[in-house]
Amino acid sequence: MAEMCAQAVALGVQEICFTDHFNNHLLDMDLGYYKPERYFQLLETCRQQFPQLNILAGVEVGEPHRWGRKIRPVIDAYPYDIVLGSVHWVGGENMFNRDYFNTRTVQVAYREYFAEVLRLCEAGGFDILAHVDLPKRLGSSIFGTFDTAAYEADLRRIWEVCIKNGITVEINTKGLRSPANQLHPTVEALRWYAEMGGARLTFGSDAHHPSSIAEEFETARQTALQAGLQYICRIQKRGIVGWVSLVD
Ligand SMILES: [Zn+2]
């Protein structure tokens, strides 16, 4: 975490949020690994060490609509600024396992995932929807380039629920570092979100390593503007506290 903070400072980043995975699917490789007590201790150490950086407390909860009984008490017990909600599993199958894609047509593979994301958003209880079209990271190496237009109805339904439930949408730049070679989501999907009245937006680099901190944020900024989104929102203590203009 300290290395990531040092990198953020070196890049001129003013605010960072660490969203460690808190996964509860029985087949998750990191099941039981999440240690919030230790996380908050380290966060405090980083805050002392890097007073010039605003360091937010976050967590990425996997499928909270399925594992809410395990997740909710932890979310309630600690002073999180941001809770990301995400889907990595459809039923018993993981989106980083080729079997999921090899046993489905392209349409079925992506649409089953979007149906699960819709259930996640309908259940709510988190602040930011993470990587809305995650399966394309691996799926693109099997099915070829992800075609956003083929899933317009699915994505619009997700946006509708996000807007209704006050869920912020993330531009996640890690898709550009994967076989998908696209942002999560693409400019087309963001344009539908803006057209429908969506405004809550944030950027995430899904870094997992200091070298990826804030990677491709300039691409994210330009893409948001192309889509008609002019601000990213600042979230603290689970609420929006400000809007930052993306215009130069
Ligand atoms: Zn994730």
Residues whose N, C-alpha, C, O or C-beta is under 5 A from the ligand:
A	BS01	ZN	S86
